[in-house]
Amino acid sequence: MAPIAIPQQVINWDTLNEIVSMDEDSPDFSKNLVIQYFDQAATTFQQIQQELDGRCELEQLASLGHFLRGSSAALGLQRIAWACERIQNLGRRREGSNQGQDLPDSHYAGLIKENLFFARTEFSAAKAELSAFYKSEL
């Protein structure tokens, strides 16, 4: 399976604006949702790192990537979602090798580490962009 191209923008504003439109009924709804997401993402990044440093079970890494991919995509944080999809696919051995090639788990773990670093970098970028949008430090 070939990975999809990395999105150009940190945030898909069409997606996020759908959530922001709910603020009309409940002020700060979207901001609170974003804050909860940032807490959840930080915890999940830590869990991925702990798994990489510990047992390094690819299926568990895939599950964590899948979990964070969904919530990232739901908020329009498309570059984080992209990296998490890579983590998910690498954990399931669906990316990172030529077809039919049997590679050790350590190969996939190394690629997952690269994508975790990218996701954390994009997390910082998204946090800065959304802090500016909400005019407060998130």
C-alpha positions in Angstrom: 0.0 0.0 0.0 1.5 3.3 -1.0 1.0 6.2 1.4 -1.0 9.1 0.4 0.8 12.4 -0.1 1.4 14.5 2.9 -1.2 17.4 3.2 0.2 20.8 2.5 -1.6 22.6 5.4 -1.4 21.8 9.1 -5.2 22.3 9.5 -8.0 21.5 7.2 -10.1 24.6 8.0 -13.2 23.3 6.2 -13.3 20.4 8.7 -12.5 22.5 11.8 -14.9 25.3 10.8 -17.8 22.7 10.9 -17.0 22.2 14.6 -16.4 25.9 15.2 -19.9 26.5 13.9 -21.3 24.6 16.9 -20.0 27.4 19.1 -23.1 29.4 18.2 -25.1 27.0 20.4 -22.5 26.5 23.1 -19.8 29.1 23.4 -16.2 27.7 23.6 -17.5 24.2 22.5 -14.8 23.9 19.8 -12.0 25.4 22.0 -12.8 22.9 24.8 -12.8 20.1 22.2 -9.4 21.2 20.9 -8.0 21.4 24.4 -9.2 17.9 25.2 -7.7 16.7 22.0 -4.3 18.2 22.8 -4.3 16.4 26.2 -5.3 13.2 24.6 -2.7 13.5 21.8 0.1 14.3 24.3 -0.9 11.2 26.3 -1.0 9.0 23.2 2.4 10.2 22.0 3.8 9.3 25.4 2.2 5.8 25.1 3.7 5.3 21.6 7.1 6.3 22.9 6.8 4.0 25.9 5.8 1.1 23.6 8.8 1.9 21.4 11.1 2.0 24.4 9.6 -1.2 25.9 8.0 -4.2 24.4 7.7 -2.5 21.0 4.7 -4.6 19.9 3.8 -3.5 16.4 0.1 -4.3 16.8 -0.2 -2.1 19.9 1.7 0.7 18.0 -0.8 0.3 15.1 -3.7 0.6 17.5 -2.4 3.8 19.1 -1.8 5.3 15.7 -5.3 4.4 14.6 -6.8 5.9 17.7 -5.0 9.2 17.3 -5.5 9.3 13.6 -9.3 9.3 14.0 -9.5 12.2 16.5 -6.9 14.2 14.6 -8.8 13.8 11.3 -12.1 14.7 13.0 -10.7 18.1 14.0 -9.1 18.7 10.7 -5.5 18.3 12.0 -4.6 16.6 8.8 -0.8 16.5 9.0 -1.0 14.8 12.4 -3.6 12.4 11.1 -1.3 11.6 8.1 1.6 10.7 10.4 -0.7 8.7 12.7 -1.9 6.8 9.7 1.7 6.0 8.8 2.2 4.7 12.4 -0.9 2.6 12.0 0.1 1.1 8.7 3.7 0.5 9.7 2.5 -1.3 12.9 0.5 -3.5 10.6 3.4 -3.9 8.1 1.3 -2.4 5.3 4.0 0.2 4.5 7.8 0.5 4.8 8.9 -2.4 2.7 8.8 -3.8 -0.8 6.1 -6.3 -1.5 7.0 -9.7 -0.3 10.0 -8.4 1.7 10.2 -9.9 5.2 11.8 -7.3 7.5 12.3 -7.4 11.3 10.1 -5.5 13.7 13.0 -3.2 14.4 12.8 -1.9 10.8 9.2 -0.9 11.3 9.9 0.5 14.8 12.5 2.8 13.3 10.0 4.1 10.8 7.4 4.6 13.5 9.9 6.6 15.5 10.4 8.9 12.5 6.6 9.4 12.1 6.2 10.0 15.8 8.8 12.8 15.6 6.9 14.2 12.6 3.6 14.0 14.4 5.0 15.8 17.5 6.4 18.5 15.3 3.0 19.0 13.6 1.3 18.9 17.0 3.4 21.9 18.0 2.5 23.7 14.8 -1.2 22.9 15.2 -1.1 24.1 18.8 0.5 27.4 17.7 -1.9 27.9 14.9 -5.0 27.2 17.0 -3.7 29.3 19.9 -3.6 32.2 17.5 -7.0 31.3 16.2 -8.6 31.2 19.7 -6.4 34.1 20.8 -5.3 32.2 23.9 -2.6 29.8 24.8 -4.0 26.3 24.4 
